[in-house]
Amino acid sequence: MSDQDFQDKVLEYFARLEEQRREDNQRLEKQRREDNQRIEKQLDAITAQVNENTKSISALASEVGWIKGKM
């Protein structure tokens, strides 16, 4: 194998590594975006539930106050 052949093979190998790294980065970025969307949906659902619970607690406190006032 000549020096030129060796250099060509090394450069070809590095080019394949670079392409693989680029593909891995794209795949990871896509996965990160999907994970972020999933987490945001879960957070929105939790926020809605907390708001609903807060309303229920406020209504319950009002009812208890009314009952105490009648006693």
N, C-alpha and C positions, 0 to 999 in steps of 0.2 A: 504494500500500500504506500503510495507516494504521500508526501507531505500535503499536497493540495487535496488529495482524496480524503485524508484525515481531517483537514480543516473543513472541508465541505460537509463531512459527516457530523462533525462537532457542531457546526453552524446549523445544520438541519435538525439535530437533536435539540438545540436551544430554541429553535423556531417552534418545534413541536411542544416543548415545555411552555413557552410563552402562550401559545394558542390554548393549551390545556388550562393554564392559569387564568386566562381571559374567560374561558367557558365556565370555570369554577366560580369566578367572581360574579359572572352574570347569573348563574344558578343561585348563588348565595344571596345576591341582591333581590332576586325575585322572591325567594323564600322569606327574606326579611320583610319585604313589602306585604306579602300574604299574612305573615304573623302579626304585623302591625295592624292590618285591617281587622283580623280576627280579635285581637286584644281591644281595639277601639269599639267593636260591636259589643263585646262583653262588658266593657266599661260603661257604655251607653245603657245597656240593660240593667246593670247594677245601679247606676244613677237614677234611672226611672223607678226602680224598686225602692230605693232609699226615699225618693220624693213621695211615692205612694205611702210608704210607712210613716213618713213625717206627717202627711195629711191625716192618716188614720189616728195617729197618736194625738194630734191636735184636736180632732173631733172627739176622741175618747176623753181627753182632759176637759173639754167643754161640757160634755155630758156628765162627767163626775162632778164638776163644779156646780152644775144645775141641780143634780141630785143632792149634793151637800147643802145647797141653799134651801131646798125644800124640807130638809130634816130639821 
